[in-house]
Amino acid sequence: MKNVLVVIDMQNDFIDGALGTKEAQNIVSSVAERIREYAGGVVIATKDTHGDDYMNTSEGRHLPVPHCIKGTKGWELREEIAGELEKTEAKIFEKPTFGSEQLAEYLYEMAQKEEIQIELIGLCTDICVVSNALLLKAKLPETDIKVNAKCCAGVTPESHQAALLTMKMCQVEII
């Protein structure tokens, strides 16, 4: 069985930028450590990626805070995380919305060749982590998918817990 670590949106805007939180800041070192633990394994990351037209998108109308605009400092992965990802030669997917269909397809193709187990970590538990976990569970219903709660943070502590419960109810293991 091949273990796959998926690092969701550990970008500056979600940590201490436009949409940053103290909870997100508090998980940076844990996420970096978890990536180090996967040295020699499969590590994949996502980057929330928007254009200058963000405010004209459906997401921008519902969340009118420009963030993760491609090419900005806020769009970049947190320096400590980027450094660890480089060491693992991680594949990085840019995604224009919460869940990444490209990521799901990539992991589906991998699972056709060998049995995999997926662990998700990152930001935000209640938006992009839950979206990717459920997308992966729908695409790979027989694959073990886990979310490491200590390496995730939500918009609020309450919404973090609600997302963990939602994923657990959908047979995503919370560790």
N, CA and C atoms as an extended XYZ file, in Angstrom:
525
Properties=species:S:1:pos:R:3:atomname:S:1:resname:S:1:resid:I:1 pbc="F F F"
N         0.843       -1.188        0.000 N   MET     1
C         0.000        0.000        0.000 CA  MET     1
C         0.883        1.245        0.000 C   MET     1
N         0.490        2.215       -0.802 N   LYS     2
C         1.241        3.468       -0.874 CA  LYS     2
C         0.493        4.537       -0.085 C   LYS     2
N         1.214        5.202        0.803 N   ASN     3
C         0.656        6.310        1.572 CA  ASN     3
C         0.859        7.614        0.820 C   ASN     3
N        -0.196        8.414        0.781 N   VAL     4
C        -0.164        9.698        0.085 CA  VAL     4
C        -0.581       10.793        1.059 C   VAL     4
N         0.242       11.817        1.180 N   LEU     5
C        -0.082       12.978        2.005 CA  LEU     5
C        -0.520       14.105        1.084 C   LEU     5
N        -1.683       14.687        1.364 N   VAL     6
C        -2.189       15.814        0.587 CA  VAL     6
C        -2.231       17.036        1.505 C   VAL     6
N        -1.465       18.049        1.147 N   VAL     7
C        -1.347       19.283        1.925 CA  VAL     7
C        -2.217       20.341        1.250 C   VAL     7
N        -3.278       20.734        1.911 N   ILE     8
C        -4.269       21.640        1.332 CA  ILE     8
C        -3.985       23.102        1.702 C   ILE     8
N        -3.718       23.918        0.690 N   ASP     9
C        -3.750       25.389        0.760 CA  ASP     9
C        -2.996       26.044        1.922 C   ASP     9
N        -1.783       25.588        2.183 N   MET    10
C        -0.984       26.206        3.251 CA  MET    10
C        -0.322       27.481        2.718 C   MET    10
N        -1.176       28.430        2.362 N   GLN    11
C        -0.744       29.675        1.733 CA  GLN    11
C        -0.803       30.839        2.707 C   GLN    11
N         0.031       31.833        2.423 N   ASN    12
C         0.146       32.987        3.313 CA  ASN    12
C        -1.194       33.662        3.612 C   ASN    12
N        -2.057       33.823        2.599 N   ASP    13
C        -3.329       34.510        2.846 CA  ASP    13
C        -4.203       33.778        3.851 C   ASP    13
N        -4.072       32.460        3.956 N   PHE    14
C        -4.877       31.696        4.913 CA  PHE    14
C        -4.209       31.577        6.276 C   PHE    14
N        -2.942       31.949        6.346 N   ILE    15
C        -2.216       31.808        7.615 CA  ILE    15
C        -2.149       33.137        8.365 C   ILE    15
N        -1.591       34.147        7.735 N   ASP    16
C        -1.524       35.450        8.405 CA  ASP    16
C        -1.800       36.599        7.449 C   ASP    16
N        -2.432       36.276        6.326 N   GLY    17
C        -2.773       37.289        5.334 CA  GLY    17
C        -4.239       37.664        5.399 C   GLY    17
N        -4.841       37.873        4.234 N   ALA    18
C        -6.209       38.379        4.109 CA  ALA    18
C        -7.240       37.571        4.898 C   ALA    18
N        -7.074       36.263        4.971 N   LEU    19
C        -8.026       35.407        5.676 CA  LEU    19
C        -7.350       34.600        6.793 C   LEU    19
N        -6.248       35.103        7.285 N   GLY    20
C        -5.471       34.389        8.295 CA  GLY    20
C        -6.148       34.329        9.651 C   GLY    20
N        -5.757       33.313       10.410 N   THR    21
C        -6.273       33.147       11.776 CA  THR    21
C        -5.138       32.665       12.676 C   THR    21
N        -5.310       32.863       13.968 N   LYS    22
C        -4.295       32.359       14.902 CA  LYS    22
C        -4.265       30.840       14.883 C   LYS    22
N        -5.421       30.205       14.650 N   GLU    23
C        -5.461       28.745       14.576 CA  GLU    23
C        -4.624       28.236       13.402 C   GLU    23
N        -4.706       28.924       12.275 N   ALA    24
C        -3.904       28.539       11.104 CA  ALA    24
C        -2.421       28.729       11.406 C   ALA    24
N        -2.069       29.825       12.050 N   GLN    25
C        -0.671       30.076       12.412 CA  GLN    25
C        -0.152       28.980       13.336 C   GLN    25
N        -1.020       28.485       14.190 N   ASN    26
C        -0.608       27.485       15.184 CA  ASN    26
C        -0.317       26.112       14.594 C   ASN    26
N        -0.776       25.809       13.380 N   ILE    27
C        -0.541       24.477       12.825 CA  ILE    27
C         0.650       24.426       11.867 C   ILE    27
N         1.260       25.549       11.548 N   VAL    28
C         2.342       25.578       10.549 CA  VAL    28
C         3.462       24.594       10.898 C   VAL    28
N         3.943       24.624       12.131 N   SER    29
C         5.053       23.732       12.482 CA  SER    29
C         4.620       22.262       12.460 C   SER    29
N         3.393       21.966       12.859 N   SER    30
C         2.892       20.586       12.818 CA  SER    30
C         2.772       20.085       11.381 C   SER    30
N         2.322       20.949       10.489 N   VAL    31
C         2.203       20.573        9.076 CA  VAL    31
C         3.593       20.327        8.486 C   VAL    31
N         4.533       21.214        8.783 N   ALA    32
C         5.908       21.027        8.284 CA  ALA    32
C         6.486       19.706        8.788 C   ALA    32
N         6.246       19.377       10.046 N   GLU    33
C         6.735       18.124       10.623 CA  GLU    33
C         6.086       16.920        9.943 C   GLU    33
N         4.790       17.018        9.683 N   ARG    34
C         4.096       15.897        9.030 CA  ARG    34
C         4.639       15.676        7.615 C   ARG    34
N         4.953       16.745        6.910 N   ILE    35
C         5.546       16.605        5.574 CA  ILE    35
C         6.905       15.912        5.692 C   ILE    35
N         7.705       16.320        6.683 N   ARG    36
C         9.018       15.685        6.898 CA  ARG    36
C         8.864       14.187        7.149 C   ARG    36
N         7.829       13.804        7.867 N   GLU    37
C         7.593       12.390        8.164 CA  GLU    37
C         7.275       11.580        6.915 C   GLU    37
N         6.866       12.244        5.863 N   TYR    38
C         6.556       11.571        4.598 CA  TYR    38
C         7.747       11.569        3.643 C   TYR    38
N         8.913       11.977        4.092 N   ALA    39
C        10.108       11.999        3.229 CA  ALA    39
C        10.262       10.640        2.562 C   ALA    39
N        10.430       10.669        1.262 N   GLY    40
C        10.557        9.427        0.502 CA  GLY    40
C         9.212        8.874        0.053 C   GLY    40
N         8.132        9.467        0.516 N   GLY    41
C         6.796        9.031        0.126 CA  GLY    41
C         6.183        9.971       -0.895 C   GLY    41
N         4.889        9.814       -1.093 N   VAL    42
C         4.166       10.643       -2.054 CA  VAL    42
C         3.541       11.821       -1.308 C   VAL    42
N         3.913       13.019       -1.715 N   VAL    43
C         3.351       14.229       -1.128 CA  VAL    43
C         2.801       15.085       -2.266 C   VAL    43
N         1.582       15.547       -2.075 N   ILE    44
C         0.899       16.390       -3.045 CA  ILE    44
C         0.402       17.613       -2.291 C   ILE    44
N         0.366       18.750       -2.962 N   ALA    45
C        -0.154       19.961       -2.325 CA  ALA    45
C        -1.121       20.659       -3.277 C   ALA    45
N        -2.007       21.452       -2.690 N   THR    46
C        -2.883       22.291       -3.500 CA  THR    46
C        -2.631       23.753       -3.141 C   THR    46
N        -2.960       24.601       -4.105 N   LYS    47
C        -2.887       26.045       -3.910 CA  LYS    47
C        -4.182       26.662       -4.415 C   LYS    47
N        -4.906       27.318       -3.527 N   ASP    48
C        -6.069       28.088       -3.916 CA  ASP    48
C        -5.548       29.162       -4.872 C   ASP    48
N        -6.145       29.285       -6.036 N   THR    49
C        -5.597       30.179       -7.057 CA  THR    49
C        -6.710       30.980       -7.727 C   THR    49
N        -6.643       32.277       -7.553 N   HIS    50
C        -7.634       33.170       -8.154 CA  HIS    50
C        -6.929       34.195       -9.038 C   HIS    50
N        -7.721       34.804       -9.925 N   GLY    51
C        -7.207       35.858      -10.793 CA  GLY    51
C        -7.657       37.223      -10.312 C   GLY    51
N        -7.255       38.237      -11.060 N   ASP    52
C        -7.639       39.609      -10.711 CA  ASP    52
C        -9.149       39.822      -10.756 C   ASP    52
N        -9.862       38.934      -11.433 N   ASP    53
C       -11.311       39.050      -11.554 CA  ASP    53
C       -12.057       38.367      -10.405 C   ASP    53
N       -11.349       38.002       -9.352 N   TYR    54
C       -11.940       37.247       -8.245 CA  TYR    54
C       -13.265       37.836       -7.766 C   TYR    54
N       -13.336       39.131       -7.604 N   MET    55
C       -14.547       39.750       -7.053 CA  MET    55
C       -15.751       39.584       -7.977 C   MET    55
N       -15.530       39.242       -9.229 N   ASN    56
C       -16.619       39.020      -10.181 CA  ASN    56
C       -17.050       37.555      -10.258 C   ASN    56
N       -16.419       36.699       -9.471 N   THR    57
C       -16.769       35.277       -9.478 CA  THR    57
C       -17.847       35.007       -8.428 C   THR    57
N       -18.467       33.843       -8.524 N   SER    58
C       -19.461       33.458       -7.524 CA  SER    58
C       -18.842       33.455       -6.129 C   SER    58
N       -17.642       32.888       -6.006 N   GLU    59
C       -16.989       32.877       -4.698 CA  GLU    59
C       -16.741       34.294       -4.211 C   GLU    59
N       -16.267       35.160       -5.088 N   GLY    60
C       -15.977       36.542       -4.717 CA  GLY    60
C       -17.207       37.310       -4.270 C   GLY    60
N       -18.361       36.981       -4.860 N   ARG    61
C       -19.599       37.638       -4.445 CA  ARG    61
C       -20.045       37.133       -3.068 C   ARG    61
N       -19.725       35.881       -2.733 N   HIS    62
C       -20.111       35.328       -1.428 CA  HIS    62
C       -19.054       35.570       -0.349 C   HIS    62
N       -17.803       35.672       -0.763 N   LEU    63
C       -16.694       35.944        0.156 CA  LEU    63
C       -15.897       37.111       -0.434 C   LEU    63
N       -16.372       38.338       -0.219 N   PRO    64
C       -15.760       39.496       -0.881 CA  PRO    64
C       -14.436       39.957       -0.249 C   PRO    64
N       -13.515       39.014       -0.125 N   VAL    65
C       -12.182       39.309        0.392 CA  VAL    65
C       -11.189       38.752       -0.627 C   VAL    65
N       -10.580       39.624       -1.442 N   PRO    66
C        -9.603       39.103       -2.409 CA  PRO    66
C        -8.489       38.356       -1.675 C   PRO    66
N        -8.194       37.153       -2.156 N   HIS    67
C        -7.158       36.328       -1.525 CA  HIS    67
C        -6.594       35.370       -2.558 C   HIS    67
N        -5.382       34.919       -2.293 N   CYS    68
C        -4.696       33.931       -3.140 CA  CYS    68
C        -4.742       34.311       -4.621 C   CYS    68
N        -4.514       35.588       -4.883 N   ILE    69
C        -4.450       36.071       -6.262 CA  ILE    69
C        -3.096       35.647       -6.826 C   ILE    69
N        -3.148       34.880       -7.907 N   LYS    70
C        -1.931       34.288       -8.479 CA  LYS    70
C        -0.838       35.344       -8.652 C   LYS    70
N         0.354       34.999       -8.175 N   GLY    71
C         1.508       35.880       -8.303 CA  GLY    71
C         1.740       36.796       -7.116 C   GLY    71
N         0.781       36.836       -6.169 N   THR    72
C         0.950       37.697       -4.995 CA  THR    72
C         1.621       36.922       -3.864 C   THR    72
N         2.097       37.655       -2.868 N   LYS    73
C         2.698       37.031       -1.678 CA  LYS    73
C         1.663       36.157       -0.959 C   LYS    73
N         0.424       36.578       -0.921 N   GLY    74
C        -0.631       35.814       -0.258 CA  GLY    74
C        -0.909       34.483       -0.924 C   GLY    74
N        -0.688       34.391       -2.222 N   TRP    75
C        -0.910       33.160       -2.999 CA  TRP    75
C         0.187       32.133       -2.747 C   TRP    75
N         1.371       32.611       -2.362 N   GLU    76
C         2.506       31.712       -2.174 CA  GLU    76
C         2.301       30.810       -0.960 C   GLU    76
N         2.874       29.625       -1.058 N   LEU    77
C         2.876       28.717        0.086 CA  LEU    77
C         3.740       29.323        1.186 C   LEU    77
N         3.351       29.082        2.427 N   ARG    78
C         4.140       29.545        3.574 CA  ARG    78
C         5.578       29.035        3.412 C   ARG    78
N         6.550       29.874        3.676 N   GLU    79
C         7.956       29.564        3.414 CA  GLU    79
C         8.401       28.225        4.005 C   GLU    79
N         8.043       27.963        5.272 N   GLU    80
C         8.460       26.708        5.904 CA  GLU    80
C         7.852       25.500        5.193 C   GLU    80
N         6.616       25.657        4.765 N   ILE    81
C         5.904       24.570        4.086 CA  ILE    81
C         6.489       24.366        2.693 C   ILE    81
N         6.717       25.452        1.972 N   ALA    82
C         7.289       25.363        0.628 CA  ALA    82
C         8.640       24.661        0.664 C   ALA    82
N         9.449       24.977        1.663 N   GLY    83
C        10.769       24.349        1.790 CA  GLY    83
C        10.667       22.848        1.998 C   GLY    83
N         9.737       22.432        2.840 N   GLU    84
C         9.551       20.990        3.081 CA  GLU    84
C         8.978       20.296        1.846 C   GLU    84
N         8.067       20.959        1.153 N   LEU    85
C         7.484       20.366       -0.052 CA  LEU    85
C         8.537       20.186       -1.142 C   LEU    85
N         9.444       21.152       -1.247 N   GLU    86
C        10.526       21.033       -2.239 CA  GLU    86
C        11.370       19.792       -1.987 C   GLU    86
N        11.658       19.525       -0.733 N   LYS    87
C        12.478       18.359       -0.381 CA  LYS    87
C        11.809       17.054       -0.795 C   LYS    87
N        10.484       17.023       -0.821 N   THR    88
C         9.757       15.799       -1.174 CA  THR    88
C         9.434       15.738       -2.662 C   THR    88
N         9.785       16.797       -3.391 N   GLU    89
C         9.433       16.893       -4.814 CA  GLU    89
C         7.927       16.736       -5.011 C   GLU    89
N         7.177       17.409       -4.157 N   ALA    90
C         5.724       17.327       -4.173 CA  ALA    90
C         5.146       17.840       -5.488 C   ALA    90
N         4.108       17.192       -5.932 N   LYS    91
C         3.323       17.665       -7.067 CA  LYS    91
C         2.344       18.691       -6.507 C   LYS    91
N         2.197       19.817       -7.194 N   ILE    92
C         1.318       20.879       -6.699 CA  ILE    92
C         0.231       21.168       -7.727 C   ILE    92
N        -1.009       21.161       -7.252 N   PHE    93
C        -2.162       21.474       -8.086 CA  PHE    93
C        -2.699       22.844       -7.707 C   PHE    93
N        -2.871       23.704       -8.693 N   GLU    94
C        -3.566       24.969       -8.478 CA  GLU    94
C        -5.049       24.679       -8.672 C   GLU    94
N        -5.875       25.261       -7.812 N   LYS    95
C        -7.311       25.014       -7.922 CA  LYS    95
C        -8.083       26.332       -7.811 C   LYS    95
N        -9.041       26.540       -8.713 N   PRO    96
C        -9.789       27.796       -8.709 CA  PRO    96
C       -10.965       27.810       -7.742 C   PRO    96
N       -11.231       26.679       -7.108 N   THR    97
C       -12.362       26.576       -6.198 CA  THR    97
C       -11.990       25.671       -5.021 C   THR    97
N       -12.940       25.377       -4.176 N   PHE    98
C       -12.659       24.665       -2.934 CA  PHE    98
C       -12.041       23.284       -3.139 C   PHE    98
N       -12.668       22.464       -3.956 N   GLY    99
C       -12.178       21.120       -4.221 CA  GLY    99
C       -11.448       21.064       -5.551 C   GLY    99
N       -10.496       20.162       -5.651 N   SER   100
C        -9.707       20.022       -6.876 CA  SER   100
C       -10.076       18.739       -7.620 C   SER   100
N       -10.796       18.894       -8.725 N   GLU   101
C       -11.116       17.741       -9.562 CA  GLU   101
C        -9.838       17.140      -10.140 C   GLU   101
N        -8.870       17.983      -10.439 N   GLN   102
C        -7.582       17.526      -10.975 CA  GLN   102
C        -6.869       16.614       -9.964 C   GLN   102
N        -6.876       16.997       -8.708 N   LEU   103
C        -6.304       16.177       -7.648 CA  LEU   103
C        -7.028       14.837       -7.558 C   LEU   103
N        -8.354       14.869       -7.572 N   ALA   104
C        -9.137       13.641       -7.470 CA  ALA   104
C        -8.835       12.703       -8.641 C   ALA   104
N        -8.732       13.257       -9.832 N   GLU   105
C        -8.442       12.433      -11.010 CA  GLU   105
C        -7.036       11.839      -10.924 C   GLU   105
N        -6.081       12.637      -10.478 N   TYR   106
C        -4.698       12.170      -10.325 CA  TYR   106
C        -4.628       10.995       -9.338 C   TYR   106
N        -5.302       11.129       -8.195 N   LEU   107
C        -5.282       10.069       -7.198 CA  LEU   107
C        -6.082        8.846       -7.658 C   LEU   107
N        -7.137        9.072       -8.423 N   TYR   108
C        -7.892        7.965       -8.991 CA  TYR   108
C        -7.005        7.136       -9.916 C   TYR   108
N        -6.251        7.820      -10.770 N   GLU   109
C        -5.335        7.127      -11.684 CA  GLU   109
C        -4.266        6.354      -10.900 C   GLU   109
N        -3.755        6.947       -9.846 N   MET   110
C        -2.763        6.278       -9.005 CA  MET   110
C        -3.371        5.019       -8.383 C   MET   110
N        -4.612        5.136       -7.916 N   ALA   111
C        -5.276        4.017       -7.254 CA  ALA   111
C        -5.600        2.870       -8.216 C   ALA   111
N        -5.627        3.155       -9.513 N   GLN   112
C        -5.869        2.100      -10.499 CA  GLN   112
C        -4.644        1.200      -10.647 C   GLN   112
N        -3.480        1.733      -10.273 N   LYS   113
C        -2.223        0.991      -10.427 CA  LYS   113
C        -1.816        0.260       -9.152 C   LYS   113
N        -2.164        0.837       -7.999 N   GLU   114
C        -1.818        0.221       -6.718 CA  GLU   114
C        -2.728        0.764       -5.633 C   GLU   114
N        -2.821        0.001       -4.544 N   GLU   115
C        -3.663        0.427       -3.436 CA  GLU   115
C        -3.014        1.621       -2.739 C   GLU   115
N        -3.822        2.649       -2.460 N   ILE   116
C        -3.300        3.839       -1.787 CA  ILE   116
C        -4.135        4.129       -0.548 C   ILE   116
N        -3.523        4.884        0.337 N   GLN   117
C        -4.176        5.409        1.532 CA  GLN   117
C        -3.860        6.896        1.544 C   GLN   117
N        -4.854        7.742        1.768 N   ILE   118
C        -4.696        9.191        1.654 CA  ILE   118
C        -4.883        9.850        3.012 C   ILE   118
N        -3.971       10.774        3.324 N   GLU   119
C        -4.107       11.612        4.524 CA  GLU   119
C        -4.123       13.063        4.078 C   GLU   119
N        -5.113       13.805        4.543 N   LEU   120
C        -5.218       15.222        4.230 CA  LEU   120
C        -4.886       16.059        5.456 C   LEU   120
N        -4.178       17.163        5.203 N   ILE   121
C        -3.863       18.140        6.239 CA  ILE   121
C        -3.955       19.526        5.606 C   ILE   121
N        -4.103       20.561        6.412 N   GLY   122
C        -4.047       21.913        5.879 CA  GLY   122
C        -5.225       22.786        6.236 C   GLY   122
N        -5.516       23.705        5.307 N   LEU   123
C        -6.478       24.783        5.533 CA  LEU   123
C        -7.504       24.860        4.396 C   LEU   123
N        -8.605       25.332        4.693 N   CYS   124
C        -9.302       25.431        5.963 CA  CYS   124
C       -10.147       24.175        6.124 C   CYS   124
N       -10.171       23.616        7.311 N   THR   125
C       -10.888       22.367        7.567 CA  THR   125
C       -12.306       22.436        7.048 C   THR   125
N       -12.965       23.555        7.304 N   ASP   126
C       -14.390       23.711        7.044 CA  ASP   126
C       -14.731       24.175        5.633 C   ASP   126
N       -13.733       24.354        4.787 N   ILE   127
C       -14.012       24.762        3.408 CA  ILE   127
C       -13.259       23.845        2.448 C   ILE   127
N       -11.968       24.039        2.303 N   CYS   128
C       -11.215       23.296        1.288 CA  CYS   128
C       -10.835       21.884        1.722 C   CYS   128
N       -10.555       21.660        2.987 N   VAL   129
C       -10.214       20.296        3.429 CA  VAL   129
C       -11.444       19.413        3.297 C   VAL   129
N       -12.578       19.840        3.829 N   VAL   130
C       -13.791       19.037        3.745 CA  VAL   130
C       -14.212       18.840        2.290 C   VAL   130
N       -14.085       19.860        1.467 N   SER   131
C       -14.455       19.732        0.050 CA  SER   131
C       -13.607       18.684       -0.647 C   SER   131
N       -12.305       18.712       -0.423 N   ASN   132
C       -11.419       17.730       -1.054 CA  ASN   132
C       -11.621       16.341       -0.478 C   ASN   132
N       -11.831       16.231        0.813 N   ALA   133
C       -12.048       14.919        1.430 CA  ALA   133
C       -13.290       14.258        0.849 C   ALA   133
N       -14.373       15.005        0.727 N   LEU   134
C       -15.612       14.428        0.208 CA  LEU   134
C       -15.529       14.162       -1.289 C   LEU   134
N       -14.835       15.000       -2.018 N   LEU   135
C       -14.623       14.762       -3.445 CA  LEU   135
C       -13.816       13.481       -3.647 C   LEU   135
N       -12.769       13.314       -2.852 N   LEU   136
C       -11.951       12.101       -2.945 CA  LEU   136
C       -12.740       10.871       -2.520 C   LEU   136
N       -13.552       10.987       -1.488 N   LYS   137
C       -14.359        9.852       -1.030 CA  LYS   137
C       -15.362        9.445       -2.112 C   LYS   137
N       -15.925       10.409       -2.817 N   ALA   138
C       -16.864       10.105       -3.900 CA  ALA   138
C       -16.154        9.436       -5.075 C   ALA   138
N       -14.967        9.891       -5.384 N   LYS   139
C       -14.198        9.351       -6.518 CA  LYS   139
C       -13.552        8.010       -6.162 C   LYS   139
N       -13.173        7.840       -4.909 N   LEU   140
C       -12.448        6.646       -4.450 CA  LEU   140
C       -13.146        6.055       -3.229 C   LEU   140
N       -14.367        5.525       -3.370 N   PRO   141
C       -15.138        5.101       -2.204 CA  PRO   141
C       -14.521        3.966       -1.396 C   PRO   141
N       -13.641        3.169       -1.994 N   GLU   142
C       -13.037        2.048       -1.272 CA  GLU   142
C       -11.637        2.376       -0.741 C   GLU   142
N       -11.187        3.592       -0.952 N   THR   143
C        -9.860        4.018       -0.493 CA  THR   143
C        -9.952        4.583        0.914 C   THR   143
N        -8.997        4.229        1.759 N   ASP   144
C        -8.929        4.809        3.099 CA  ASP   144
C        -8.511        6.260        2.986 C   ASP   144
N        -9.350        7.147        3.489 N   ILE   145
C        -9.061        8.580        3.483 CA  ILE   145
C        -9.135        9.058        4.922 C   ILE   145
N        -8.068        9.729        5.333 N   LYS   146
C        -7.963       10.226        6.705 CA  LYS   146
C        -7.718       11.726        6.685 C   LYS   146
N        -8.158       12.380        7.737 N   VAL   147
C        -7.852       13.790        7.964 CA  VAL   147
C        -7.190       13.880        9.316 C   VAL   147
N        -6.011       14.493        9.336 N   ASN   148
C        -5.255       14.658       10.573 CA  ASN   148
C        -5.695       15.972       11.227 C   ASN   148
N        -6.552       15.874       12.229 N   ALA   149
C        -7.162       17.047       12.857 CA  ALA   149
C        -6.135       17.999       13.473 C   ALA   149
N        -5.004       17.466       13.954 N   LYS   150
C        -3.980       18.314       14.579 CA  LYS   150
C        -3.220       19.147       13.556 C   LYS   150
N        -3.347       18.778       12.293 N   CYS   151
C        -2.654       19.497       11.219 CA  CYS   151
C        -3.642       20.229       10.321 C   CYS   151
N        -4.797       20.569       10.890 N   CYS   152
C        -5.821       21.330       10.170 CA  CYS   152
C        -6.318       22.461       11.066 C   CYS   152
N        -6.833       23.495       10.442 N   ALA   153
C        -7.476       24.584       11.179 CA  ALA   153
C        -8.616       25.107       10.325 C   ALA   153
N        -9.701       25.460       11.000 N   GLY   154
C       -10.858       26.009       10.305 CA  GLY   154
C       -10.917       27.519       10.440 C   GLY   154
N       -11.939       28.073        9.841 N   VAL   155
C       -12.157       29.514        9.938 CA  VAL   155
C       -12.384       29.891       11.398 C   VAL   155
N       -13.118       29.039       12.107 N   THR   156
C       -13.294       29.199       13.555 CA  THR   156
C       -13.107       27.819       14.194 C   THR   156
N       -12.802       27.762       15.467 N   PRO   157
C       -12.703       26.452       16.128 CA  PRO   157
C       -14.012       25.652       16.016 C   PRO   157
N       -15.144       26.341       16.071 N   GLU   158
C       -16.435       25.663       15.983 CA  GLU   158
C       -16.669       25.076       14.593 C   GLU   158
N       -16.340       25.826       13.562 N   SER   159
C       -16.555       25.311       12.203 CA  SER   159
C       -15.540       24.204       11.878 C   SER   159
N       -14.366       24.264       12.481 N   HIS   160
C       -13.375       23.186       12.349 CA  HIS   160
C       -13.974       21.882       12.886 C   HIS   160
N       -14.546       21.938       14.095 N   GLN   161
C       -15.145       20.751       14.713 CA  GLN   161
C       -16.340       20.246       13.901 C   GLN   161
N       -17.158       21.160       13.388 N   ALA   162
C       -18.318       20.761       12.581 CA  ALA   162
C       -17.874       20.047       11.312 C   ALA   162
N       -16.814       20.530       10.680 N   ALA   163
C       -16.310       19.895        9.452 CA  ALA   163
C       -15.744       18.514        9.761 C   ALA   163
N       -15.035       18.387       10.876 N   LEU   164
C       -14.514       17.074       11.263 CA  LEU   164
C       -15.656       16.082       11.461 C   LEU   164
N       -16.724       16.517       12.101 N   LEU   165
C       -17.882       15.650       12.322 CA  LEU   165
C       -18.535       15.269       10.990 C   LEU   165
N       -18.671       16.230       10.103 N   THR   166
C       -19.244       15.960        8.781 CA  THR   166
C       -18.422       14.914        8.044 C   THR   166
N       -17.102       15.073        8.036 N   MET   167
C       -16.253       14.108        7.344 CA  MET   167
C       -16.350       12.730        7.995 C   MET   167
N       -16.369       12.699        9.315 N   LYS   168
C       -16.485       11.417       10.027 CA  LYS   168
C       -17.783       10.713        9.636 C   LYS   168
N       -18.872       11.462        9.529 N   MET   169
C       -20.152       10.885        9.151 CA  MET   169
C       -20.131       10.341        7.719 C   MET   169
N       -19.218       10.844        6.906 N   CYS   170
C       -19.091       10.390        5.508 CA  CYS   170
C       -17.953        9.382        5.353 C   CYS   170
N       -17.579        8.738        6.441 N   GLN   171
C       -16.599        7.652        6.472 CA  GLN   171
C       -15.183        8.091        6.107 C   GLN   171
N       -14.859        9.326        6.425 N   VAL   172
C       -13.476        9.795        6.385 CA  VAL   172
C       -12.969        9.667        7.817 C   VAL   172
N       -11.866        8.978        7.988 N   GLU   173
C       -11.340        8.755        9.336 CA  GLU   173
C       -10.654       10.020        9.843 C   GLU   173
N       -10.972       10.407       11.062 N   ILE   174
C       -10.351       11.566       11.692 CA  ILE   174
C        -9.283       11.047       12.658 C   ILE   174
N        -8.059       11.471       12.444 N   ILE   175
C        -6.967       11.029       13.326 CA  ILE   175
C        -6.386       12.212       14.062 C   ILE   175
